[in-house]
Amino acid sequence: MTPGALGARMSGMTDSARSPYGSPPGAALTGTLEQAREHAIRVLSDGYAYDALTEDEFEWRLGQLSGTSTPAEVQALIADLPAPGAGATPPPYAATPAPSEERIRGLMSDVRRDGVWRVPQLLRVKATMSSIRLDLRQAIIPAGCTIDVRAIMANVAIIVPPTLAVDFDVTPIMGSAYSDSARAMATFGAPHIRVRGRAFMAEVRVRRREPRY
């Protein structure tokens, strides 16, 4: 997407009341310019991690951010993106099949997925200097689900219910990889997932926790 086209897209999506992906009005307008930029970096990182931004868009907006001189200019760069931790209302999953593949990316950010959400058949997780937490206790998990993790100087935690069977095959390189799900006995007919990947100077862990309601 060219800068001109991106600017048109941004100018047409500044009203968060019309778009579920809009930041709260004036979210970056309070405080100093430095604080506004720090807020914008968090918003852009989350947008990139959740595929709301392509890599080119992400890099272009970061470049434009360094040239901003007022909080209002900063807000214009992120007006069409959700605030950190915010998002649109999740769609009803029961009537839709699991997606074949999705990606979750973290770049110097904190990324979380919890509550009711649909896990794809293949979930690719890429964490770079980030913390990513995936809570599967209320998730809808398809049969034969695979979570592929690539962690670099990051922390990836996958929370599973006690009855979920997990095949764990993550190779640590100057890092750690551990699953305590091996101590659990899976319930007959319960979903089964595979966690694979590499952890370079990083930590990847699968933890068992009781479901929360």
C-alpha atoms as an extended CHARMM CRD file, in Angstrom:
* protein
*
       213  EXT
         1         1  MET       CA              0.0000000000        0.0000000000        0.0000000000  PROA      1               0.0000000000
         2         2  THR       CA              1.4140000000        3.3870000000       -0.9840000000  PROA      2               0.0000000000
         3         3  PRO       CA              1.6740000000        6.2360000000        1.5450000000  PROA      3               0.0000000000
         4         4  GLY       CA             -1.0110000000        8.1560000000       -0.3830000000  PROA      4               0.0000000000
         5         5  ALA       CA             -3.4220000000        5.2410000000       -0.3310000000  PROA      5               0.0000000000
         6         6  LEU       CA             -2.6370000000        4.6120000000        3.3060000000  PROA      6               0.0000000000
         7         7  GLY       CA             -3.3680000000        8.2360000000        4.1250000000  PROA      7               0.0000000000
         8         8  ALA       CA             -6.7470000000        7.9650000000        2.3980000000  PROA      8               0.0000000000
         9         9  ARG       CA             -7.5060000000        4.8150000000        4.3390000000  PROA      9               0.0000000000
        10        10  MET       CA             -6.5920000000        6.4840000000        7.6040000000  PROA      10              0.0000000000
        11        11  SER       CA             -8.5990000000        9.6460000000        6.9290000000  PROA      11              0.0000000000
        12        12  GLY       CA            -11.6960000000        7.5820000000        6.2520000000  PROA      12              0.0000000000
        13        13  MET       CA            -11.4280000000        5.5390000000        9.4390000000  PROA      13              0.0000000000
        14        14  THR       CA            -10.8120000000        8.0920000000       12.1800000000  PROA      14              0.0000000000
        15        15  ASP       CA            -14.2660000000        7.7890000000       13.7540000000  PROA      15              0.0000000000
        16        16  SER       CA            -14.0810000000        4.8830000000       16.2030000000  PROA      16              0.0000000000
        17        17  ALA       CA            -17.8670000000        4.9510000000       16.5770000000  PROA      17              0.0000000000
        18        18  ARG       CA            -18.1690000000        3.7610000000       12.9730000000  PROA      18              0.0000000000
        19        19  SER       CA            -15.3750000000        1.1870000000       13.0730000000  PROA      19              0.0000000000
        20        20  PRO       CA            -14.7600000000       -1.4920000000       15.7410000000  PROA      20              0.0000000000
        21        21  TYR       CA            -11.0380000000       -1.0870000000       15.0580000000  PROA      21              0.0000000000
        22        22  GLY       CA            -10.7970000000        2.5970000000       16.0200000000  PROA      22              0.0000000000
        23        23  SER       CA             -8.6970000000        3.8160000000       18.9330000000  PROA      23              0.0000000000
        24        24  PRO       CA            -10.5700000000        5.6820000000       21.6550000000  PROA      24              0.0000000000
        25        25  PRO       CA            -10.9260000000        9.2950000000       20.4370000000  PROA      25              0.0000000000
        26        26  GLY       CA             -7.9110000000       11.3340000000       21.5410000000  PROA      26              0.0000000000
        27        27  ALA       CA             -6.1100000000        8.3220000000       23.0350000000  PROA      27              0.0000000000
        28        28  ALA       CA             -2.7440000000        9.6960000000       21.9040000000  PROA      28              0.0000000000
        29        29  LEU       CA             -3.6350000000       13.3690000000       22.4370000000  PROA      29              0.0000000000
        30        30  THR       CA             -3.0900000000       13.4740000000       26.1720000000  PROA      30              0.0000000000
        31        31  GLY       CA              0.3180000000       13.9790000000       27.7430000000  PROA      31              0.0000000000
        32        32  THR       CA              3.5730000000       14.9260000000       26.0710000000  PROA      32              0.0000000000
        33        33  LEU       CA              4.7120000000       14.1600000000       22.5400000000  PROA      33              0.0000000000
        34        34  GLU       CA              7.0270000000       11.4660000000       23.8980000000  PROA      34              0.0000000000
        35        35  GLN       CA              4.1490000000        9.7780000000       25.7510000000  PROA      35              0.0000000000
        36        36  ALA       CA              2.0000000000        9.9320000000       22.6170000000  PROA      36              0.0000000000
        37        37  ARG       CA              4.7530000000        8.2810000000       20.6030000000  PROA      37              0.0000000000
        38        38  GLU       CA              5.1870000000        5.5140000000       23.1960000000  PROA      38              0.0000000000
        39        39  HSD       CA              1.4490000000        4.8610000000       23.0500000000  PROA      39              0.0000000000
        40        40  ALA       CA              1.5560000000        4.7980000000       19.2550000000  PROA      40              0.0000000000
        41        41  ILE       CA              4.4060000000        2.2780000000       19.2310000000  PROA      41              0.0000000000
        42        42  ARG       CA              2.3310000000       -0.0770000000       21.4040000000  PROA      42              0.0000000000
        43        43  VAL       CA             -0.6810000000        0.3320000000       19.1050000000  PROA      43              0.0000000000
        44        44  LEU       CA              1.3840000000       -0.2720000000       15.9650000000  PROA      44              0.0000000000
        45        45  SER       CA              3.1190000000       -3.3170000000       17.4910000000  PROA      45              0.0000000000
        46        46  ASP       CA             -0.2250000000       -4.8790000000       18.4030000000  PROA      46              0.0000000000
        47        47  GLY       CA             -1.5920000000       -4.0820000000       14.9460000000  PROA      47              0.0000000000
        48        48  TYR       CA              1.3710000000       -5.8140000000       13.3270000000  PROA      48              0.0000000000
        49        49  ALA       CA              1.1480000000       -8.7990000000       15.6890000000  PROA      49              0.0000000000
        50        50  TYR       CA             -2.5420000000       -9.3460000000       14.8770000000  PROA      50              0.0000000000
        51        51  ASP       CA             -2.1020000000       -8.8300000000       11.1120000000  PROA      51              0.0000000000
        52        52  ALA       CA             -4.0020000000       -5.5370000000       11.0850000000  PROA      52              0.0000000000
        53        53  LEU       CA             -0.8840000000       -4.0870000000        9.4680000000  PROA      53              0.0000000000
        54        54  THR       CA              1.3930000000       -5.5510000000        6.8440000000  PROA      54              0.0000000000
        55        55  GLU       CA              5.1280000000       -5.3820000000        7.4260000000  PROA      55              0.0000000000
        56        56  ASP       CA              5.4330000000       -2.5240000000        4.8920000000  PROA      56              0.0000000000
        57        57  GLU       CA              2.6330000000       -0.5480000000        6.5730000000  PROA      57              0.0000000000
        58        58  PHE       CA              4.1460000000       -1.1500000000       10.0020000000  PROA      58              0.0000000000
        59        59  GLU       CA              7.5910000000        0.0640000000        8.9270000000  PROA      59              0.0000000000
        60        60  TRP       CA              6.1510000000        3.0520000000        7.0340000000  PROA      60              0.0000000000
        61        61  ARG       CA              4.1190000000        4.2260000000       10.0020000000  PROA      61              0.0000000000
        62        62  LEU       CA              7.0930000000        3.8580000000       12.3510000000  PROA      62              0.0000000000
        63        63  GLY       CA              9.1060000000        5.9940000000        9.9690000000  PROA      63              0.0000000000
        64        64  GLN       CA              6.3510000000        8.6290000000        9.8660000000  PROA      64              0.0000000000
        65        65  LEU       CA              6.1010000000        8.5320000000       13.6550000000  PROA      65              0.0000000000
        66        66  SER       CA              9.6680000000        9.7710000000       14.0750000000  PROA      66              0.0000000000
        67        67  GLY       CA              8.7880000000       12.8630000000       12.0460000000  PROA      67              0.0000000000
        68        68  THR       CA              5.7020000000       13.8510000000       14.0630000000  PROA      68              0.0000000000
        69        69  SER       CA              5.8560000000       17.0930000000       16.0220000000  PROA      69              0.0000000000
        70        70  THR       CA              2.5030000000       17.1280000000       17.8750000000  PROA      70              0.0000000000
        71        71  PRO       CA              0.3140000000       14.5450000000       19.6480000000  PROA      71              0.0000000000
        72        72  ALA       CA             -2.3890000000       15.2260000000       17.0450000000  PROA      72              0.0000000000
        73        73  GLU       CA             -0.0610000000       14.0880000000       14.2580000000  PROA      73              0.0000000000
        74        74  VAL       CA              0.7190000000       10.9370000000       16.2410000000  PROA      74              0.0000000000
        75        75  GLN       CA             -2.9960000000       10.2130000000       16.6900000000  PROA      75              0.0000000000
        76        76  ALA       CA             -3.5670000000       10.5210000000       12.9360000000  PROA      76              0.0000000000
        77        77  LEU       CA             -1.1270000000        7.6400000000       12.3580000000  PROA      77              0.0000000000
        78        78  ILE       CA             -3.0160000000        5.2090000000       14.6080000000  PROA      78              0.0000000000
        79        79  ALA       CA             -6.6240000000        6.4170000000       14.3480000000  PROA      79              0.0000000000
        80        80  ASP       CA             -7.7390000000        3.2890000000       12.4410000000  PROA      80              0.0000000000
        81        81  LEU       CA             -6.1260000000        0.8030000000       14.8520000000  PROA      81              0.0000000000
        82        82  PRO       CA             -7.3540000000       -0.5880000000       18.1800000000  PROA      82              0.0000000000
        83        83  ALA       CA             -5.8170000000        0.5700000000       21.4280000000  PROA      83              0.0000000000
        84        84  PRO       CA             -3.5430000000       -2.0140000000       23.1430000000  PROA      84              0.0000000000
        85        85  GLY       CA             -5.6770000000       -4.7970000000       24.5870000000  PROA      85              0.0000000000
        86        86  ALA       CA             -8.7980000000       -3.6370000000       22.7420000000  PROA      86              0.0000000000
        87        87  GLY       CA            -10.5050000000       -5.2720000000       19.8090000000  PROA      87              0.0000000000
        88        88  ALA       CA            -13.7070000000       -5.9080000000       17.9580000000  PROA      88              0.0000000000
        89        89  THR       CA            -16.4550000000       -8.1090000000       19.3620000000  PROA      89              0.0000000000
        90        90  PRO       CA            -15.5070000000      -11.7210000000       18.5800000000  PROA      90              0.0000000000
        91        91  PRO       CA            -17.6610000000      -13.4110000000       15.9470000000  PROA      91              0.0000000000
        92        92  PRO       CA            -19.9160000000      -16.3800000000       16.7720000000  PROA      92              0.0000000000
        93        93  TYR       CA            -17.6880000000      -19.4020000000       16.2900000000  PROA      93              0.0000000000
        94        94  ALA       CA            -20.1330000000      -22.2680000000       16.6160000000  PROA      94              0.0000000000
        95        95  ALA       CA            -21.4400000000      -22.0260000000       13.0620000000  PROA      95              0.0000000000
        96        96  THR       CA            -18.0790000000      -21.4850000000       11.3740000000  PROA      96              0.0000000000
        97        97  PRO       CA            -15.3130000000      -23.9960000000       10.6200000000  PROA      97              0.0000000000
        98        98  ALA       CA            -11.8590000000      -23.5350000000       12.0830000000  PROA      98              0.0000000000
        99        99  PRO       CA             -9.5560000000      -21.4750000000        9.8530000000  PROA      99              0.0000000000
       100       100  SER       CA             -6.7820000000      -23.4850000000        8.2660000000  PROA      100             0.0000000000
       101       101  GLU       CA             -3.9510000000      -21.1760000000        9.3360000000  PROA      101             0.0000000000
       102       102  GLU       CA             -3.3840000000      -17.9690000000       11.2800000000  PROA      102             0.0000000000
       103       103  ARG       CA             -0.4030000000      -16.0420000000       12.5810000000  PROA      103             0.0000000000
       104       104  ILE       CA              0.2730000000      -14.2340000000       15.8250000000  PROA      104             0.0000000000
       105       105  ARG       CA              3.2980000000      -11.9540000000       15.8530000000  PROA      105             0.0000000000
       106       106  GLY       CA              4.8910000000      -10.0510000000       18.6780000000  PROA      106             0.0000000000
       107       107  LEU       CA              7.6080000000       -7.4680000000       18.0840000000  PROA      107             0.0000000000
       108       108  MET       CA              8.7610000000       -5.7870000000       21.2880000000  PROA      108             0.0000000000
       109       109  SER       CA              5.2120000000       -6.0440000000       22.5970000000  PROA      109             0.0000000000
       110       110  ASP       CA              2.8400000000       -7.8740000000       24.9320000000  PROA      110             0.0000000000
       111       111  VAL       CA              0.3000000000      -10.0750000000       23.1190000000  PROA      111             0.0000000000
       112       112  ARG       CA             -2.5100000000      -12.0630000000       24.7390000000  PROA      112             0.0000000000
       113       113  ARG       CA             -5.2950000000      -14.3260000000       23.5290000000  PROA      113             0.0000000000
       114       114  ASP       CA             -7.7940000000      -15.5540000000       26.0900000000  PROA      114             0.0000000000
       115       115  GLY       CA            -11.4850000000      -16.1050000000       26.6660000000  PROA      115             0.0000000000
       116       116  VAL       CA            -13.5570000000      -17.7440000000       23.9250000000  PROA      116             0.0000000000
       117       117  TRP       CA            -11.6830000000      -17.8250000000       20.6380000000  PROA      117             0.0000000000
       118       118  ARG       CA            -11.2880000000      -20.2520000000       17.7670000000  PROA      118             0.0000000000
       119       119  VAL       CA             -7.8800000000      -21.8260000000       17.3170000000  PROA      119             0.0000000000
       120       120  PRO       CA             -6.9390000000      -22.5250000000       13.6860000000  PROA      120             0.0000000000
       121       121  GLN       CA             -5.7260000000      -25.8670000000       12.4060000000  PROA      121             0.0000000000
       122       122  LEU       CA             -2.2030000000      -24.3930000000       12.2500000000  PROA      122             0.0000000000
       123       123  LEU       CA             -1.2940000000      -21.4500000000       14.4480000000  PROA      123             0.0000000000
       124       124  ARG       CA              2.0850000000      -19.8610000000       13.7280000000  PROA      124             0.0000000000
       125       125  VAL       CA              3.4660000000      -17.8450000000       16.6270000000  PROA      125             0.0000000000
       126       126  LYS       CA              6.4680000000      -15.5810000000       16.1030000000  PROA      126             0.0000000000
       127       127  ALA       CA              7.7480000000      -13.7080000000       19.1320000000  PROA      127             0.0000000000
       128       128  THR       CA             10.7160000000      -11.3390000000       18.9760000000  PROA      128             0.0000000000
       129       129  MET       CA             11.6830000000       -9.6130000000       22.2170000000  PROA      129             0.0000000000
       130       130  SER       CA              8.0450000000      -10.0040000000       23.2630000000  PROA      130             0.0000000000
       131       131  SER       CA              5.7420000000      -11.7300000000       25.7070000000  PROA      131             0.0000000000
       132       132  ILE       CA              2.9540000000      -13.8300000000       24.1870000000  PROA      132             0.0000000000
       133       133  ARG       CA              0.3420000000      -15.6140000000       26.2920000000  PROA      133             0.0000000000
       134       134  LEU       CA             -2.1700000000      -17.9930000000       24.6940000000  PROA      134             0.0000000000
       135       135  ASP       CA             -4.9340000000      -19.2360000000       26.9970000000  PROA      135             0.0000000000
       136       136  LEU       CA             -6.6940000000      -22.2910000000       25.5370000000  PROA      136             0.0000000000
       137       137  ARG       CA             -8.9460000000      -23.0500000000       28.5100000000  PROA      137             0.0000000000
       138       138  GLN       CA            -12.0370000000      -21.5770000000       26.8410000000  PROA      138             0.0000000000
       139       139  ALA       CA            -10.8340000000      -21.8450000000       23.2770000000  PROA      139             0.0000000000
       140       140  ILE       CA            -12.4940000000      -23.9230000000       20.5450000000  PROA      140             0.0000000000
       141       141  ILE       CA             -9.7620000000      -26.3120000000       19.4050000000  PROA      141             0.0000000000
       142       142  PRO       CA             -9.9910000000      -28.3720000000       16.2020000000  PROA      142             0.0000000000
       143       143  ALA       CA             -8.7710000000      -31.9530000000       16.0320000000  PROA      143             0.0000000000
       144       144  GLY       CA             -5.1160000000      -32.2480000000       15.0760000000  PROA      144             0.0000000000
       145       145  CYS       CA             -4.3080000000      -28.6300000000       15.9190000000  PROA      145             0.0000000000
       146       146  THR       CA             -0.6370000000      -27.6020000000       15.6600000000  PROA      146             0.0000000000
       147       147  ILE       CA              0.9610000000      -24.5500000000       17.2710000000  PROA      147             0.0000000000
       148       148  ASP       CA              4.2730000000      -23.6670000000       15.6410000000  PROA      148             0.0000000000
       149       149  VAL       CA              6.4090000000      -21.3810000000       17.8130000000  PROA      149             0.0000000000
       150       150  ARG       CA              9.4390000000      -19.3320000000       16.8200000000  PROA      150             0.0000000000
       151       151  ALA       CA             10.7140000000      -17.3400000000       19.8020000000  PROA      151             0.0000000000
       152       152  ILE       CA             13.7630000000      -15.0570000000       19.8430000000  PROA      152             0.0000000000
       153       153  MET       CA             14.6610000000      -13.4190000000       23.1540000000  PROA      153             0.0000000000
       154       154  ALA       CA             11.0080000000      -13.7620000000       24.1160000000  PROA      154             0.0000000000
       155       155  ASN       CA              8.6090000000      -15.4980000000       26.4640000000  PROA      155             0.0000000000
       156       156  VAL       CA              5.7640000000      -17.6460000000       25.1190000000  PROA      156             0.0000000000
       157       157  ALA       CA              3.2860000000      -19.1990000000       27.5660000000  PROA      157             0.0000000000
       158       158  ILE       CA              0.5110000000      -21.5480000000       26.4670000000  PROA      158             0.0000000000
       159       159  ILE       CA             -2.1370000000      -22.2370000000       29.1090000000  PROA      159             0.0000000000
       160       160  VAL       CA             -4.1220000000      -25.4660000000       28.6740000000  PROA      160             0.0000000000
       161       161  PRO       CA             -6.8780000000      -27.1890000000       30.6850000000  PROA      161             0.0000000000
       162       162  PRO       CA             -5.8500000000      -30.3040000000       32.6330000000  PROA      162             0.0000000000
       163       163  THR       CA             -7.6640000000      -32.6780000000       30.2490000000  PROA      163             0.0000000000
       164       164  LEU       CA             -5.9810000000      -31.4610000000       27.0520000000  PROA      164             0.0000000000
       165       165  ALA       CA             -3.3350000000      -33.7820000000       25.6040000000  PROA      165             0.0000000000
       166       166  VAL       CA             -0.2510000000      -31.9840000000       24.3140000000  PROA      166             0.0000000000
       167       167  ASP       CA              2.6220000000      -33.3070000000       22.1940000000  PROA      167             0.0000000000
       168       168  PHE       CA              5.5080000000      -30.9760000000       22.9620000000  PROA      168             0.0000000000
       169       169  ASP       CA              8.4410000000      -30.7170000000       20.5750000000  PROA      169             0.0000000000
       170       170  VAL       CA             10.1840000000      -27.3640000000       21.0570000000  PROA      170             0.0000000000
       171       171  THR       CA             13.9680000000      -27.1560000000       20.7520000000  PROA      171             0.0000000000
       172       172  PRO       CA             15.6520000000      -24.6010000000       23.0420000000  PROA      172             0.0000000000
       173       173  ILE       CA             18.8630000000      -22.8770000000       21.9170000000  PROA      173             0.0000000000
       174       174  MET       CA             20.4000000000      -21.0460000000       24.8590000000  PROA      174             0.0000000000
       175       175  GLY       CA             16.8640000000      -20.9600000000       26.2030000000  PROA      175             0.0000000000
       176       176  SER       CA             14.2790000000      -23.1960000000       27.8800000000  PROA      176             0.0000000000
       177       177  ALA       CA             11.3070000000      -25.2340000000       26.7170000000  PROA      177             0.0000000000
       178       178  TYR       CA              9.0310000000      -27.1160000000       29.0840000000  PROA      178             0.0000000000
       179       179  SER       CA              5.5670000000      -28.6350000000       29.2380000000  PROA      179             0.0000000000
       180       180  ASP       CA              3.8880000000      -29.7570000000       32.4390000000  PROA      180             0.0000000000
       181       181  SER       CA              0.9000000000      -31.1370000000       30.5030000000  PROA      181             0.0000000000
       182       182  ALA       CA              2.6330000000      -34.5300000000       30.3250000000  PROA      182             0.0000000000
       183       183  ARG       CA              1.5520000000      -35.1230000000       33.9180000000  PROA      183             0.0000000000
       184       184  ALA       CA             -2.1160000000      -34.9310000000       32.9400000000  PROA      184             0.0000000000
       185       185  MET       CA             -4.2700000000      -37.7610000000       31.6820000000  PROA      185             0.0000000000
       186       186  ALA       CA             -6.3590000000      -36.5850000000       28.7470000000  PROA      186             0.0000000000
       187       187  THR       CA            -10.0950000000      -37.1750000000       28.7720000000  PROA      187             0.0000000000
       188       188  PHE       CA            -11.2860000000      -39.5970000000       26.1050000000  PROA      188             0.0000000000
       189       189  GLY       CA            -12.5250000000      -37.6510000000       23.0910000000  PROA      189             0.0000000000
       190       190  ALA       CA            -10.9100000000      -34.3930000000       24.2490000000  PROA      190             0.0000000000
       191       191  PRO       CA             -8.9540000000      -32.2870000000       21.7180000000  PROA      191             0.0000000000
       192       192  HSD       CA             -5.3060000000      -33.0500000000       21.1680000000  PROA      192             0.0000000000
       193       193  ILE       CA             -2.7310000000      -30.4670000000       20.1160000000  PROA      193             0.0000000000
       194       194  ARG       CA              0.8970000000      -30.4370000000       19.0660000000  PROA      194             0.0000000000
       195       195  VAL       CA              3.2870000000      -27.6580000000       20.0850000000  PROA      195             0.0000000000
       196       196  ARG       CA              6.4880000000      -27.5170000000       18.0580000000  PROA      196             0.0000000000
       197       197  GLY       CA              9.1920000000      -24.9950000000       17.2440000000  PROA      197             0.0000000000
       198       198  ARG       CA             12.3750000000      -23.3740000000       18.5090000000  PROA      198             0.0000000000
       199       199  ALA       CA             13.3060000000      -21.0500000000       21.3530000000  PROA      199             0.0000000000
       200       200  PHE       CA             16.4630000000      -19.0050000000       20.7990000000  PROA      200             0.0000000000
       201       201  MET       CA             17.5110000000      -17.2720000000       24.0130000000  PROA      201             0.0000000000
       202       202  ALA       CA             13.8310000000      -17.5560000000       24.8980000000  PROA      202             0.0000000000
       203       203  GLU       CA             11.3780000000      -19.4690000000       27.0700000000  PROA      203             0.0000000000
       204       204  VAL       CA              8.4610000000      -21.5110000000       25.7330000000  PROA      204             0.0000000000
       205       205  ARG       CA              6.2200000000      -23.2150000000       28.2890000000  PROA      205             0.0000000000
       206       206  VAL       CA              2.9650000000      -25.1450000000       28.3170000000  PROA      206             0.0000000000
       207       207  ARG       CA              1.2080000000      -24.8680000000       31.6800000000  PROA      207             0.0000000000
       208       208  ARG       CA             -1.8340000000      -26.7230000000       32.9790000000  PROA      208             0.0000000000
       209       209  ARG       CA             -4.4540000000      -24.6390000000       34.7780000000  PROA      209             0.0000000000
       210       210  GLU       CA             -8.0010000000      -25.3010000000       35.8660000000  PROA      210             0.0000000000
       211       211  PRO       CA            -10.6450000000      -23.6670000000       33.6390000000  PROA      211             0.0000000000
       212       212  ARG       CA            -11.9320000000      -20.2780000000       34.7750000000  PROA      212             0.0000000000
       213       213  TYR       CA            -15.5500000000      -19.2520000000       34.4100000000  PROA      213             0.0000000000
